[in-house]
Amino acid sequence: MGQASIVDFAAVGRVSKFVELKDVRLVEVSAKCDPKATGPLEAEFAHQSAIAGRGEDSLEVTSDYSFIGKAAQVSVIEIKIKYLVVYEFKGRPVLEDGDVSQFAMANGTLHSWPFVRELLFGLTSRMGFPAFKLGVMHFVPQKPTEKPAEKVSSAENPAPVKS
């Protein structure tokens, strides 16, 4: 269906303790289908969440979703959905841009996913197709970056001498 997103959960954690979810709003939706087509669908699904705006006390994240339903290799349904997810900062934290980007990607998806699931289910069934059941969201933890071990030469650190 879609590829799992790689997430730096340590970065998400550094940001999440300073924010509260304020709002989740549907801001854009388009849907069309071929009314002559019938039958089960093969789904292509993609999503992306990113920072849309950042103020002193708030963070706006857009979460974009794309669904294409195919029957016999032909696209018969196309749905595009956009949510705006708004977070409020607690206090005035100093946060790294990379950490905030990771937070936006992971939490924008996390907080809008249930709404997208319901919308896709309803739209596909109202279009006369089997209701699409959006599955579980998949994130893969980013592997920690390892600093190369410093090499210590034996000349700098001689082995102890046994007597």
NORTA-V477540 format. One record per residue. N is the residue number from 0. RES is the residue in three letters. SS is DSSP state (H for helix, E for strand, C for the rest). PHI is phi in degrees with one decimal (* if undefined). Layout:
n = (N:N)
res = (RES:RES)
ss = (SS:SS)
phi = (PHI:PHI)
//
This chain:
n = (0:1:2:3:4:5:6:7:8:9:10:11:12:13:14:15:16:17:18:19:20:21:22:23:24:25:26:27:28:29:30:31:32:33:34:35:36:37:38:39:40:41:42:43:44:45:46:47:48:49:50:51:52:53:54:55:56:57:58:59:60:61:62:63:64:65:66:67:68:69:70:71:72:73:74:75:76:77:78:79:80:81:82:83:84:85:86:87:88:89:90:91:92:93:94:95:96:97:98:99:100:101:102:103:104:105:106:107:108:109:110:111:112:113:114:115:116:117:118:119:120:121:122:123:124:125:126:127:128:129:130:131:132:133:134:135:136:137:138:139:140:141:142:143:144:145:146:147:148:149:150:151:152:153:154:155:156:157:158:159:160:161:162)
res = (MET:GLY:GLN:ALA:SER:ILE:VAL:ASP:PHE:ALA:ALA:VAL:GLY:ARG:VAL:SER:LYS:PHE:VAL:GLU:LEU:LYS:ASP:VAL:ARG:LEU:VAL:GLU:VAL:SER:ALA:LYS:CYS:ASP:PRO:LYS:ALA:THR:GLY:PRO:LEU:GLU:ALA:GLU:PHE:ALA:HIS:GLN:SER:ALA:ILE:ALA:GLY:ARG:GLY:GLU:ASP:SER:LEU:GLU:VAL:THR:SER:ASP:TYR:SER:PHE:ILE:GLY:LYS:ALA:ALA:GLN:VAL:SER:VAL:ILE:GLU:ILE:LYS:ILE:LYS:TYR:LEU:VAL:VAL:TYR:GLU:PHE:LYS:GLY:ARG:PRO:VAL:LEU:GLU:ASP:GLY:ASP:VAL:SER:GLN:PHE:ALA:MET:ALA:ASN:GLY:THR:LEU:HIS:SER:TRP:PRO:PHE:VAL:ARG:GLU:LEU:LEU:PHE:GLY:LEU:THR:SER:ARG:MET:GLY:PHE:PRO:ALA:PHE:LYS:LEU:GLY:VAL:MET:HIS:PHE:VAL:PRO:GLN:LYS:PRO:THR:GLU:LYS:PRO:ALA:GLU:LYS:VAL:SER:SER:ALA:GLU:ASN:PRO:ALA:PRO:VAL:LYS:SER)
ss = (C:C:C:C:E:E:E:C:H:H:H:H:H:H:H:H:C:C:E:E:E:E:E:E:E:E:E:E:E:E:E:E:E:C:C:C:C:C:C:C:C:E:E:E:E:E:E:E:E:E:E:E:E:E:C:C:C:E:E:E:E:E:E:E:E:E:E:E:E:E:E:C:C:E:E:E:E:E:E:E:E:E:E:E:E:E:E:E:E:C:C:C:C:C:C:C:H:H:H:H:H:H:H:H:H:H:H:H:H:H:H:H:H:H:H:H:H:H:H:H:H:H:H:H:H:H:C:C:C:C:C:C:C:C:C:C:C:C:E:E:E:C:C:C:C:C:C:C:C:C:C:C:C:C:C:C:C:C:C:C:C:C:C)
phi = (*:-156.7:-87.7:-69.0:-87.7:-88.7:-125.7:-88.6:-65.5:-64.7:-65.2:-59.3:-64.7:-65.7:-92.1:-60.0:-72.6:-110.5:-131.2:-127.9:-70.6:-106.3:-159.8:-130.9:-127.0:-75.8:-113.3:-159.7:-150.2:-137.8:-148.8:-147.4:-146.3:-88.7:-68.4:-89.2:-80.5:-143.1:96.6:-68.2:-113.6:-99.9:-98.5:-118.6:-133.8:-141.1:-148.1:-154.3:-123.6:-153.4:-65.0:-104.6:-168.0:-140.7:-111.7:-64.6:-124.7:-150.7:-135.0:-109.3:-125.3:-98.6:-121.4:-104.3:-131.0:-132.9:-128.1:-124.3:-105.3:-117.3:-124.2:52.2:68.2:-112.6:-67.2:-119.3:-136.2:-137.3:-130.2:-125.5:-133.8:-134.1:-113.9:-109.1:-110.7:-113.4:-118.5:-113.8:-77.3:-93.2:78.4:-123.9:-70.3:-97.2:-123.5:-69.9:-56.8:-62.7:-65.6:-65.6:-63.2:-63.8:-59.9:-60.7:-63.9:-73.4:-79.0:-58.7:-66.9:-55.5:-81.6:-97.6:-52.5:-61.4:-69.4:-66.1:-55.9:-65.5:-65.4:-63.5:-59.3:-66.9:-65.2:-64.5:-69.7:-69.5:-84.6:91.0:-110.5:-57.3:-58.8:-79.0:-106.6:-67.5:-77.8:-74.5:-74.7:-118.1:-121.8:-112.7:-63.0:-68.3:-69.4:-61.2:-79.7:-104.9:-81.5:-61.2:-64.8:-73.4:-84.6:-114.7:-76.1:-67.2:-68.4:-78.5:-132.8:-65.5:-67.7:-62.2:-92.8:-90.7:-110.9)
//
